[in-house]
Every structure is written in C-alpha cells, then in structure tokens.
Amino acid sequence: MKLKERAAPFALIALILLLWQILSLSGFIPAFMLPSPVKVGRAFCSDFLLLMYHLKITLAEAACGIFFSVAISLFFAVFMDRFSFVHRAVYPLLVISQTIPTIALAPLLILWFGYGMQSKIILIVISCFFPLTISLLTGFASVDKDAINLLRSLGATKAQIMRHAKIPSSLPYFFSGLRISASYSIIGAVISEWLGGTRGLGVYMTRVKKSYAYDKLFAVIFLISALSLVLIKILSIVEKRMIKNEKK
C-alpha cells in the first residue's frame, strides 16, 4: 500500500478534528453541547490513570467473551456443517437471537446473574456468537469440492477433511467475523456496564454523564473507538500470519 493511501484516513480525521476545533472556538457550537477536541484531550490526560483502571476491567470482560464466543461458535459451526438437519433447526434460532436488542437483554442478565463479570460475558457471547458462527459456516461451504473428493478418494475421514480442507479454507471468513465480533465485544461490555456494574468504562461513562462532564464522556468514546481499531489491526496481522503458515 502506498504512503498516500495509508495517510489518507489520518488526514481526513485530522481535518475533521480541525474543523471541530474551529467551530468550538468560534462559538458556533456551545461548549456544553460539544466540547472541543482540545478539552477532550485534556480530560483524557487528567483522568488517564482512572481510565486505564476501568479499561482493564472492560478488556478482561471482552477477552473472556470473545474466547467463549469462538469456542462455542466453532463447536456449533462444525456440528451444523456435519449434520444438515441440525443446520436447518438451529440456523433460524441464531437469526432470532440477533433480533433481540442487547440493551433489552442486559437488565435481565444483570437480574439473573448479578452485577459481576458473568452477566457481562454472557451478553458479549450473545452479541459475538452469531457473526462468528455464520462466518465459519460460510467458510466451510466455500471449500473446493474437488479437494474434498480427492481427500475422500485417498481414504480421509470427515475429521481429516475438516482439518486439512475446510478449516484452512474458512480462515479468511473466520477472521472477518472475528474482526466484527471484536468491536461488538467492546460495545457489549460497555453497554452492560452502563446498565449495571461497579467497574469498567461503562460505569465511568455513567458517572461523568451524571456530572455533566461531557469532555470526559467524549474522551471515553474516543478511547473505545481507538481500542476497536487497534484490535481490528492486530487481528488483521494475525490473520495474514496464520494464512501464510497454512500455505506452507
């Protein structure tokens, strides 16, 4: 990728921030409605240690949620790929699970499982399970039929076909779903903390919102956005390395 192409998104972000700062300084946008980027940056620096404390909690919840989501979705995807009747029975339920707003589920999960990490992790799993499972199923279906027939002719078992044909073929699809799930996990953790919790970025956001410290609220929003971008970038690097190793 050329340097200009890499710099284009950063240049656009810088332009938006500059325009935002100019509008704030000119008084066109009242400070109580939209604090300037400079004020947001100062708020971030002043509460840096507190933000990092809450960030650790949110990241721990997101990491646990992603781990269980991958394990459960892999199990269901393999099972649904193996048995077509299971696929027909379970797939509609997966779709239905995504029609329920997470903001409606969070209070129920807190009521059932309490204010600890358990309710947050379950909400993250519900949010991330669908894109991961669908991505894996799409990857399994995309495998070259001739490759499967060749393995069968060599006496390969279904487990061997899954290991040597379907799983390598599904890696790009899997990481595509994983990138989506990574951003969902952060959002799900923050929403669940917002609606009920004692620690985490969502709890911090509710506290600063009640005190009308909107500069600190925007600081958290920027932090969450940056964190999601970093996670997506890390997963892209891991994907390239894994696919490269599979081709060797």
Summary of the structure (lengths in Angstrom):
residues: 248
radius of gyration: 22.0
end to end distance: 24.1
largest distance: 74.8
contacts: 763
relative contact order: 0.12
helix: 85%
strand: 0%
